[in-house]
Amino acid sequence: MVRPGRAMVGSGRVIKTLRLALLAAIVATSQASAGEPGLLRRFLLPDWQDPEDLPPRFRNHCSYDVTQGRYYCSDHCGVDYQFYYCSPRSFGCCHVGVGYCGWDGLLRCRP
């Protein structure tokens, strides 16, 4: 026989876990400094970064890609290259549309 209140002990842990997960998500999205995309936004479209996703100092040499129908910035990378920003320690150039930020926060270019 289950006594009233005993069944709620396990669900209290679930609620605490959910609250902690929500708090972690809020912190992760708000940790970006001015001009940087939030952590979750970096992973929603990992293969494309719009100019407004880049810190202001990297928003130069921007163009419109007709095949993708989006704007991108090259930041002195050269023709047919896109500048990607994953973190203050990991950023650089890949061919247009093939760069992405890995789960470890490092820039990768698909072959």
N, CA, C and O atoms as CSV, one atom per row, in Angstrom:
chain,resi,resn,atom,element,x,y,z
A,1,MET,N,N,0.835,-1.170,0.000
A,1,MET,CA,C,0.000,0.000,0.000
A,1,MET,C,C,0.886,1.242,0.000
A,1,MET,O,O,1.840,1.343,0.771
A,2,VAL,N,N,0.554,2.174,-0.873
A,2,VAL,CA,C,1.320,3.417,-0.982
A,2,VAL,C,C,0.662,4.478,-0.119
A,2,VAL,O,O,-0.528,4.764,-0.246
A,3,ARG,N,N,1.457,5.043,0.746
A,3,ARG,CA,C,0.928,6.110,1.595
A,3,ARG,C,C,0.906,7.424,0.825
A,3,ARG,O,O,1.784,7.663,-0.003
A,4,PRO,N,N,-0.078,8.277,1.081
A,4,PRO,CA,C,-0.114,9.585,0.422
A,4,PRO,C,C,1.167,10.349,0.736
A,4,PRO,O,O,1.636,10.361,1.875
A,5,GLY,N,N,1.715,10.974,-0.273
A,5,GLY,CA,C,2.929,11.747,-0.085
A,5,GLY,C,C,4.186,10.962,-0.438
A,5,GLY,O,O,5.193,11.571,-0.797
A,6,ARG,N,N,4.167,9.633,-0.349
A,6,ARG,CA,C,5.342,8.826,-0.675
A,6,ARG,C,C,5.612,8.829,-2.179
A,6,ARG,O,O,6.768,8.847,-2.600
A,7,ALA,N,N,4.574,8.812,-2.975
A,7,ALA,CA,C,4.742,8.784,-4.426
A,7,ALA,C,C,5.315,10.111,-4.933
A,7,ALA,O,O,5.897,10.145,-6.017
A,8,MET,N,N,5.171,11.164,-4.203
A,8,MET,CA,C,5.644,12.478,-4.622
A,8,MET,C,C,7.145,12.654,-4.418
A,8,MET,O,O,7.734,13.585,-4.967
A,9,VAL,N,N,7.775,11.776,-3.637
A,9,VAL,CA,C,9.208,11.923,-3.362
A,9,VAL,C,C,10.010,11.825,-4.656
A,9,VAL,O,O,10.882,12.660,-4.895
A,10,GLY,N,N,9.742,10.846,-5.482
A,10,GLY,CA,C,10.449,10.687,-6.747
A,10,GLY,C,C,10.154,11.804,-7.724
A,10,GLY,O,O,11.052,12.244,-8.442
A,11,SER,N,N,8.920,12.274,-7.770
A,11,SER,CA,C,8.566,13.336,-8.720
A,11,SER,C,C,9.185,14.666,-8.310
A,11,SER,O,O,9.388,15.535,-9.157
A,12,GLY,N,N,9.488,14.839,-7.028
A,12,GLY,CA,C,10.173,16.058,-6.583
A,12,GLY,C,C,11.565,16.150,-7.191
A,12,GLY,O,O,12.026,17.237,-7.539
A,13,ARG,N,N,12.229,15.013,-7.317
A,13,ARG,CA,C,13.546,14.987,-7.962
A,13,ARG,C,C,13.438,15.337,-9.434
A,13,ARG,O,O,14.287,16.040,-9.981
A,14,VAL,N,N,12.392,14.842,-10.069
A,14,VAL,CA,C,12.177,15.139,-11.490
A,14,VAL,C,C,11.971,16.638,-11.683
A,14,VAL,O,O,12.534,17.229,-12.605
A,15,ILE,N,N,11.182,17.242,-10.835
A,15,ILE,CA,C,10.920,18.676,-10.943
A,15,ILE,C,C,12.204,19.465,-10.721
A,15,ILE,O,O,12.462,20.433,-11.435
A,16,LYS,N,N,13.006,19.069,-9.748
A,16,LYS,CA,C,14.277,19.753,-9.506
A,16,LYS,C,C,15.204,19.613,-10.710
A,16,LYS,O,O,15.882,20.564,-11.097
A,17,THR,N,N,15.226,18.420,-11.295
A,17,THR,CA,C,16.068,18.193,-12.470
A,17,THR,C,C,15.612,19.054,-13.644
A,17,THR,O,O,16.438,19.645,-14.339
A,18,LEU,N,N,14.302,19.126,-13.866
A,18,LEU,CA,C,13.774,19.958,-14.944
A,18,LEU,C,C,14.073,21.437,-14.713
A,18,LEU,O,O,14.409,22.160,-15.651
A,19,ARG,N,N,13.952,21.880,-13.477
A,19,ARG,CA,C,14.273,23.278,-13.167
A,19,ARG,C,C,15.745,23.562,-13.422
A,19,ARG,O,O,16.090,24.614,-13.960
A,20,LEU,N,N,16.606,22.641,-13.043
A,20,LEU,CA,C,18.033,22.806,-13.265
A,20,LEU,C,C,18.355,22.833,-14.759
A,20,LEU,O,O,19.177,23.636,-15.200
A,21,ALA,N,N,17.719,21.971,-15.532
A,21,ALA,CA,C,17.931,21.947,-16.985
A,21,ALA,C,C,17.454,23.245,-17.626
A,21,ALA,O,O,18.120,23.773,-18.517
A,22,LEU,N,N,16.323,23.760,-17.189
A,22,LEU,CA,C,15.812,25.026,-17.713
A,22,LEU,C,C,16.759,26.164,-17.364
A,22,LEU,O,O,17.045,27.014,-18.207
A,23,LEU,N,N,17.240,26.186,-16.142
A,23,LEU,CA,C,18.180,27.214,-15.729
A,23,LEU,C,C,19.468,27.138,-16.547
A,23,LEU,O,O,20.004,28.168,-16.954
A,24,ALA,N,N,19.962,25.939,-16.789
A,24,ALA,CA,C,21.172,25.767,-17.594
A,24,ALA,C,C,20.959,26.262,-19.020
A,24,ALA,O,O,21.856,26.876,-19.597
A,25,ALA,N,N,19.791,26.007,-19.594
A,25,ALA,CA,C,19.497,26.481,-20.945
A,25,ALA,C,C,19.434,28.000,-20.991
A,25,ALA,O,O,19.923,28.616,-21.938
A,26,ILE,N,N,18.839,28.599,-19.981
A,26,ILE,CA,C,18.757,30.061,-19.929
A,26,ILE,C,C,20.147,30.665,-19.799
A,26,ILE,O,O,20.470,31.643,-20.475
A,27,VAL,N,N,20.962,30.091,-18.940
A,27,VAL,CA,C,22.324,30.589,-18.756
A,27,VAL,C,C,23.120,30.425,-20.043
A,27,VAL,O,O,23.859,31.332,-20.426
A,28,ALA,N,N,22.987,29.296,-20.712
A,28,ALA,CA,C,23.734,29.048,-21.945
A,28,ALA,C,C,23.365,30.040,-23.033
A,28,ALA,O,O,24.235,30.474,-23.788
A,29,THR,N,N,22.099,30.406,-23.131
A,29,THR,CA,C,21.687,31.339,-24.172
A,29,THR,C,C,22.047,32.766,-23.822
A,29,THR,O,O,22.153,33.605,-24.716
A,30,SER,N,N,22.237,33.067,-22.552
A,30,SER,CA,C,22.539,34.444,-22.167
A,30,SER,C,C,24.022,34.671,-21.939
A,30,SER,O,O,24.414,35.791,-21.614
A,31,GLN,N,N,24.859,33.661,-22.094
A,31,GLN,CA,C,26.279,33.800,-21.830
A,31,GLN,C,C,27.036,34.509,-22.941
A,31,GLN,O,O,28.183,34.905,-22.733
A,32,ALA,N,N,26.443,34.680,-24.099
A,32,ALA,CA,C,27.145,35.341,-25.191
A,32,ALA,C,C,27.334,36.812,-24.873
A,32,ALA,O,O,26.427,37.483,-24.381
A,33,SER,N,N,28.530,37.296,-25.164
A,33,SER,CA,C,28.771,38.720,-24.943
A,33,SER,C,C,28.209,39.502,-26.122
A,33,SER,O,O,27.724,38.914,-27.089
A,34,ALA,N,N,28.272,40.798,-26.042
A,34,ALA,CA,C,27.670,41.655,-27.074
A,34,ALA,C,C,28.252,41.324,-28.445
A,34,ALA,O,O,29.469,41.257,-28.617
A,35,GLY,N,N,27.380,41.122,-29.400
A,35,GLY,CA,C,27.799,40.852,-30.764
A,35,GLY,C,C,28.067,39.391,-31.057
A,35,GLY,O,O,28.385,39.049,-32.196
A,36,GLU,N,N,27.951,38.524,-30.079
A,36,GLU,CA,C,28.176,37.108,-30.302
A,36,GLU,C,C,26.851,36.360,-30.227
A,36,GLU,O,O,25.983,36.720,-29.431
A,37,PRO,N,N,26.683,35.321,-31.049
A,37,PRO,CA,C,25.455,34.538,-30.960
A,37,PRO,C,C,25.441,33.698,-29.702
A,37,PRO,O,O,26.497,33.319,-29.193
A,38,GLY,N,N,24.255,33.403,-29.195
A,38,GLY,CA,C,24.132,32.538,-28.029
A,38,GLY,C,C,24.531,31.117,-28.371
A,38,GLY,O,O,24.577,30.746,-29.543
A,39,LEU,N,N,24.816,30.331,-27.367
A,39,LEU,CA,C,25.271,28.966,-27.564
A,39,LEU,C,C,24.265,28.133,-28.339
A,39,LEU,O,O,24.646,27.403,-29.254
A,40,LEU,N,N,22.996,28.226,-27.996
A,40,LEU,CA,C,21.994,27.421,-28.693
A,40,LEU,C,C,21.829,27.854,-30.140
A,40,LEU,O,O,21.613,27.013,-31.012
A,41,ARG,N,N,21.928,29.150,-30.410
A,41,ARG,CA,C,21.769,29.616,-31.789
A,41,ARG,C,C,22.909,29.110,-32.669
A,41,ARG,O,O,22.702,28.865,-33.857
A,42,ARG,N,N,24.092,28.952,-32.116
A,42,ARG,CA,C,25.218,28.450,-32.900
A,42,ARG,C,C,24.958,27.045,-33.428
A,42,ARG,O,O,25.502,26.660,-34.462
A,43,PHE,N,N,24.121,26.273,-32.719
A,43,PHE,CA,C,23.884,24.897,-33.120
A,43,PHE,C,C,22.606,24.711,-33.918
A,43,PHE,O,O,22.388,23.627,-34.460
A,44,LEU,N,N,21.753,25.722,-34.012
A,44,LEU,CA,C,20.514,25.576,-34.770
A,44,LEU,C,C,20.781,25.517,-36.262
A,44,LEU,O,O,20.223,24.665,-36.953
A,45,LEU,N,N,21.625,26.407,-36.774
A,45,LEU,CA,C,22.047,26.386,-38.172
A,45,LEU,C,C,23.568,26.303,-38.188
A,45,LEU,O,O,24.231,27.290,-38.509
A,46,PRO,N,N,24.135,25.146,-37.850
A,46,PRO,CA,C,25.574,25.083,-37.680
A,46,PRO,C,C,26.367,25.299,-38.960
A,46,PRO,O,O,27.541,25.662,-38.894
A,47,ASP,N,N,25.755,25.084,-40.132
A,47,ASP,CA,C,26.500,25.234,-41.369
A,47,ASP,C,C,26.373,26.622,-41.984
A,47,ASP,O,O,26.915,26.863,-43.063
A,48,TRP,N,N,25.676,27.535,-41.328
A,48,TRP,CA,C,25.515,28.876,-41.888
A,48,TRP,C,C,25.480,29.895,-40.772
A,48,TRP,O,O,24.835,29.686,-39.744
A,49,GLN,N,N,26.185,31.014,-40.981
A,49,GLN,CA,C,26.157,32.113,-40.027
A,49,GLN,C,C,25.843,33.393,-40.778
A,49,GLN,O,O,26.597,33.808,-41.658
A,50,ASP,N,N,24.740,34.008,-40.431
A,50,ASP,CA,C,24.377,35.287,-41.014
A,50,ASP,C,C,25.302,36.365,-40.467
A,50,ASP,O,O,25.886,36.191,-39.397
A,51,PRO,N,N,25.446,37.483,-41.190
A,51,PRO,CA,C,26.322,38.555,-40.706
A,51,PRO,C,C,26.004,39.025,-39.287
A,51,PRO,O,O,26.922,39.364,-38.540
A,52,GLU,N,N,24.724,39.053,-38.895
A,52,GLU,CA,C,24.403,39.518,-37.542
A,52,GLU,C,C,24.822,38.516,-36.467
A,52,GLU,O,O,24.825,38.858,-35.284
A,53,ASP,N,N,25.178,37.275,-36.854
A,53,ASP,CA,C,25.670,36.294,-35.898
A,53,ASP,C,C,27.142,36.508,-35.564
A,53,ASP,O,O,27.642,35.970,-34.576
A,54,LEU,N,N,27.833,37.290,-36.382
A,54,LEU,CA,C,29.263,37.513,-36.186
A,54,LEU,C,C,29.511,38.717,-35.287
A,54,LEU,O,O,28.711,39.653,-35.276
A,55,PRO,N,N,30.613,38.706,-34.529
A,55,PRO,CA,C,30.996,39.913,-33.795
A,55,PRO,C,C,31.253,41.041,-34.797
A,55,PRO,O,O,31.695,40.770,-35.914
A,56,PRO,N,N,30.992,42.286,-34.431
A,56,PRO,CA,C,31.105,43.406,-35.371
A,56,PRO,C,C,32.439,43.499,-36.111
A,56,PRO,O,O,32.459,43.890,-37.278
A,57,ARG,N,N,33.535,43.155,-35.475
A,57,ARG,CA,C,34.840,43.313,-36.138
A,57,ARG,C,C,35.028,42.354,-37.312
A,57,ARG,O,O,35.915,42.571,-38.137
A,58,PHE,N,N,34.210,41.293,-37.407
A,58,PHE,CA,C,34.314,40.336,-38.500
A,58,PHE,C,C,33.251,40.552,-39.576
A,58,PHE,O,O,33.190,39.792,-40.542
A,59,ARG,N,N,32.427,41.561,-39.425
A,59,ARG,CA,C,31.346,41.810,-40.397
A,59,ARG,C,C,31.846,42.690,-41.535
A,59,ARG,O,O,31.446,43.848,-41.651
A,60,ASN,N,N,32.711,42.147,-42.368
A,60,ASN,CA,C,33.165,42.889,-43.538
A,60,ASN,C,C,33.298,41.941,-44.720
A,60,ASN,O,O,33.332,40.723,-44.549
A,61,HIS,N,N,33.373,42.496,-45.899
A,61,HIS,CA,C,33.399,41.727,-47.138
A,61,HIS,C,C,32.200,40.788,-47.207
A,61,HIS,O,O,32.351,39.602,-47.500
A,62,CYS,N,N,31.021,41.314,-46.939
A,62,CYS,CA,C,29.799,40.510,-46.939
A,62,CYS,C,C,29.184,40.475,-48.337
A,62,CYS,O,O,29.251,41.455,-49.079
A,63,SER,N,N,28.591,39.347,-48.685
A,63,SER,CA,C,27.990,39.140,-50.006
A,63,SER,C,C,26.698,38.357,-49.859
A,63,SER,O,O,26.353,37.870,-48.782
A,64,TYR,N,N,26.004,38.253,-50.965
A,64,TYR,CA,C,24.769,37.469,-51.021
A,64,TYR,C,C,25.034,36.226,-51.843
A,64,TYR,O,O,25.471,36.327,-52.990
A,65,ASP,N,N,24.779,35.051,-51.280
A,65,ASP,CA,C,24.945,33.790,-51.997
A,65,ASP,C,C,23.626,33.439,-52.672
A,65,ASP,O,O,22.629,33.174,-52.001
A,66,VAL,N,N,23.627,33.440,-53.991
A,66,VAL,CA,C,22.408,33.205,-54.753
A,66,VAL,C,C,21.916,31.769,-54.587
A,66,VAL,O,O,20.707,31.542,-54.538
A,67,THR,N,N,22.821,30.797,-54.500
A,67,THR,CA,C,22.407,29.397,-54.393
A,67,THR,C,C,21.741,29.090,-53.049
A,67,THR,O,O,20.782,28.321,-52.992
A,68,GLN,N,N,22.247,29.687,-51.977
A,68,GLN,CA,C,21.668,29.474,-50.646
A,68,GLN,C,C,20.584,30.501,-50.320
A,68,GLN,O,O,19.741,30.265,-49.454
A,69,GLY,N,N,20.608,31.638,-51.014
A,69,GLY,CA,C,19.636,32.697,-50.752
A,69,GLY,C,C,19.868,33.387,-49.423
A,69,GLY,O,O,18.916,33.817,-48.772
A,70,ARG,N,N,21.130,33.499,-49.011
A,70,ARG,CA,C,21.473,34.118,-47.729
A,70,ARG,C,C,22.713,34.988,-47.865
A,70,ARG,O,O,23.503,34.838,-48.796
A,71,TYR,N,N,22.860,35.892,-46.919
A,71,TYR,CA,C,24.051,36.722,-46.841
A,71,TYR,C,C,25.114,36.014,-46.017
A,71,TYR,O,O,24.793,35.225,-45.128
A,72,TYR,N,N,26.375,36.294,-46.309
A,72,TYR,CA,C,27.493,35.771,-45.535
A,72,TYR,C,C,28.636,36.773,-45.607
A,72,TYR,O,O,28.647,37.646,-46.475
A,73,CYS,N,N,29.591,36.651,-44.704
A,73,CYS,CA,C,30.758,37.528,-44.682
A,73,CYS,C,C,32.021,36.705,-44.881
A,73,CYS,O,O,32.119,35.570,-44.414
A,74,SER,N,N,32.998,37.298,-45.590
A,74,SER,CA,C,34.254,36.605,-45.866
A,74,SER,C,C,35.393,37.056,-44.966
A,74,SER,O,O,36.317,36.278,-44.726
A,75,ASP,N,N,35.361,38.278,-44.462
A,75,ASP,CA,C,36.408,38.809,-43.594
A,75,ASP,C,C,37.808,38.459,-44.092
A,75,ASP,O,O,38.566,37.793,-43.387
A,76,HIS,N,N,38.151,38.897,-45.284
A,76,HIS,CA,C,39.481,38.721,-45.871
A,76,HIS,C,C,39.837,37.261,-46.148
A,76,HIS,O,O,41.016,36.947,-46.313
A,77,CYS,N,N,38.859,36.365,-46.203
A,77,CYS,CA,C,39.137,34.946,-46.466
A,77,CYS,C,C,39.385,34.688,-47.945
A,77,CYS,O,O,40.137,33.779,-48.296
A,78,GLY,N,N,38.771,35.465,-48.804
A,78,GLY,CA,C,38.921,35.260,-50.234
A,78,GLY,C,C,37.599,34.887,-50.880
A,78,GLY,O,O,36.587,34.690,-50.207
A,79,VAL,N,N,37.633,34.795,-52.206
A,79,VAL,CA,C,36.439,34.480,-52.976
A,79,VAL,C,C,35.997,33.056,-52.677
A,79,VAL,O,O,36.832,32.160,-52.546
A,80,ASP,N,N,34.696,32.841,-52.567
A,80,ASP,CA,C,34.085,31.532,-52.311
A,80,ASP,C,C,34.411,30.981,-50.918
A,80,ASP,O,O,34.341,29.772,-50.700
A,81,TYR,N,N,34.764,31.853,-49.984
A,81,TYR,CA,C,34.985,31.452,-48.602
A,81,TYR,C,C,34.068,32.232,-47.680
A,81,TYR,O,O,33.712,33.377,-47.959
A,82,GLN,N,N,33.696,31.611,-46.597
A,82,GLN,CA,C,32.839,32.231,-45.599
A,82,GLN,C,C,33.576,32.232,-44.265
A,82,GLN,O,O,34.264,31.270,-43.925
A,83,PHE,N,N,33.425,33.312,-43.520
A,83,PHE,CA,C,34.028,33.403,-42.199
A,83,PHE,C,C,33.074,32.802,-41.182
A,83,PHE,O,O,31.885,33.122,-41.187
A,84,TYR,N,N,33.572,31.939,-40.312
A,84,TYR,CA,C,32.771,31.299,-39.269
A,84,TYR,C,C,33.330,31.669,-37.904
A,84,TYR,O,O,34.544,31.733,-37.712
A,85,TYR,N,N,32.432,31.910,-36.967
A,85,TYR,CA,C,32.818,32.254,-35.604
A,85,TYR,C,C,32.135,31.285,-34.646
A,85,TYR,O,O,30.908,31.257,-34.546
A,86,CYS,N,N,32.938,30.492,-33.945
A,86,CYS,CA,C,32.390,29.528,-32.983
A,86,CYS,C,C,32.588,30.000,-31.553
A,86,CYS,O,O,31.697,29.845,-30.717
A,87,SER,N,N,33.739,30.568,-31.270
A,87,SER,CA,C,34.053,31.062,-29.936
A,87,SER,C,C,35.224,32.035,-30.071
A,87,SER,O,O,35.824,32.132,-31.142
A,88,PRO,N,N,35.553,32.753,-29.003
A,88,PRO,CA,C,36.710,33.660,-29.096
A,88,PRO,C,C,38.014,32.915,-29.419
A,88,PRO,O,O,38.972,33.524,-29.896
A,89,ARG,N,N,38.051,31.613,-29.164
A,89,ARG,CA,C,39.255,30.830,-29.434
A,89,ARG,C,C,39.198,30.054,-30.735
A,89,ARG,O,O,40.213,29.510,-31.171
A,90,SER,N,N,38.028,29.989,-31.368
A,90,SER,CA,C,37.894,29.181,-32.573
A,90,SER,C,C,37.060,29.903,-33.622
A,90,SER,O,O,35.839,30.001,-33.497
A,91,PHE,N,N,37.720,30.404,-34.647
A,91,PHE,CA,C,37.052,31.064,-35.768
A,91,PHE,C,C,37.984,30.993,-36.968
A,91,PHE,O,O,39.192,30.805,-36.824
A,92,GLY,N,N,37.401,31.146,-38.159
A,92,GLY,CA,C,38.224,31.096,-39.356
A,92,GLY,C,C,37.398,30.961,-40.615
A,92,GLY,O,O,36.207,31.273,-40.628
A,93,CYS,N,N,38.042,30.490,-41.685
A,93,CYS,CA,C,37.435,30.448,-43.012
A,93,CYS,C,C,37.228,29.014,-43.504
A,93,CYS,O,O,38.069,28.140,-43.298
A,94,CYS,N,N,36.097,28.801,-44.152
A,94,CYS,CA,C,35.788,27.548,-44.848
A,94,CYS,C,C,35.081,27.932,-46.143
A,94,CYS,O,O,34.638,29.070,-46.303
A,95,HIS,N,N,34.979,26.984,-47.058
A,95,HIS,CA,C,34.191,27.259,-48.262
A,95,HIS,C,C,32.759,27.596,-47.846
A,95,HIS,O,O,32.290,27.154,-46.798
A,96,VAL,N,N,32.077,28.373,-48.665
A,96,VAL,CA,C,30.736,28.852,-48.340
A,96,VAL,C,C,29.801,27.681,-48.045
A,96,VAL,O,O,29.646,26.776,-48.865
A,97,GLY,N,N,29.181,27.708,-46.866
A,97,GLY,CA,C,28.179,26.733,-46.479
A,97,GLY,C,C,28.681,25.405,-45.955
A,97,GLY,O,O,27.867,24.533,-45.652
A,98,VAL,N,N,30.005,25.208,-45.834
A,98,VAL,CA,C,30.492,23.903,-45.379
A,98,VAL,C,C,31.136,23.945,-43.996
A,98,VAL,O,O,31.499,22.891,-43.472
A,99,GLY,N,N,31.290,25.099,-43.397
A,99,GLY,CA,C,31.857,25.187,-42.054
A,99,GLY,C,C,30.785,24.988,-41.002
A,99,GLY,O,O,29.607,25.254,-41.242
A,100,TYR,N,N,31.200,24.518,-39.835
A,100,TYR,CA,C,30.259,24.369,-38.727
A,100,TYR,C,C,31.024,24.351,-37.413
A,100,TYR,O,O,32.224,24.080,-37.379
A,101,CYS,N,N,30.314,24.643,-36.339
A,101,CYS,CA,C,30.883,24.616,-35.000
A,101,CYS,C,C,30.543,23.268,-34.373
A,101,CYS,O,O,29.370,22.910,-34.269
A,102,GLY,N,N,31.559,22.522,-33.955
A,102,GLY,CA,C,31.342,21.235,-33.317
A,102,GLY,C,C,30.814,21.414,-31.903
A,102,GLY,O,O,30.801,22.523,-31.370
A,103,TRP,N,N,30.382,20.318,-31.305
A,103,TRP,CA,C,29.842,20.374,-29.943
A,103,TRP,C,C,30.889,20.803,-28.934
A,103,TRP,O,O,30.554,21.236,-27.831
A,104,ASP,N,N,32.166,20.683,-29.308
A,104,ASP,CA,C,33.237,21.119,-28.416
A,104,ASP,C,C,33.566,22.597,-28.595
A,104,ASP,O,O,34.471,23.117,-27.943
A,105,GLY,N,N,32.823,23.282,-29.488
A,105,GLY,CA,C,33.023,24.706,-29.707
A,105,GLY,C,C,34.117,25.037,-30.697
A,105,GLY,O,O,34.499,26.201,-30.815
A,106,LEU,N,N,34.637,24.047,-31.416
A,106,LEU,CA,C,35.701,24.277,-32.381
A,106,LEU,C,C,35.155,24.310,-33.792
A,106,LEU,O,O,34.206,23.596,-34.115
A,107,LEU,N,N,35.756,25.141,-34.636
A,107,LEU,CA,C,35.358,25.257,-36.036
A,107,LEU,C,C,35.838,24.034,-36.813
A,107,LEU,O,O,36.961,23.561,-36.640
A,108,ARG,N,N,34.953,23.539,-37.673
A,108,ARG,CA,C,35.296,22.427,-38.543
A,108,ARG,C,C,34.789,22.749,-39.950
A,108,ARG,O,O,33.751,23.390,-40.110
A,109,CYS,N,N,35.522,22.304,-40.956
A,109,CYS,CA,C,35.091,22.449,-42.348
A,109,CYS,C,C,34.839,21.054,-42.907
A,109,CYS,O,O,35.711,20.189,-42.841
A,110,ARG,N,N,33.650,20.836,-43.456
A,110,ARG,CA,C,33.351,19.538,-44.080
A,110,ARG,C,C,34.152,19.426,-45.371
A,110,ARG,O,O,34.356,20.423,-46.065
A,111,PRO,N,N,34.606,18.222,-45.696
A,111,PRO,CA,C,35.369,18.046,-46.945
A,111,PRO,C,C,34.511,18.241,-48.174
A,111,PRO,O,O,35.004,18.126,-49.296
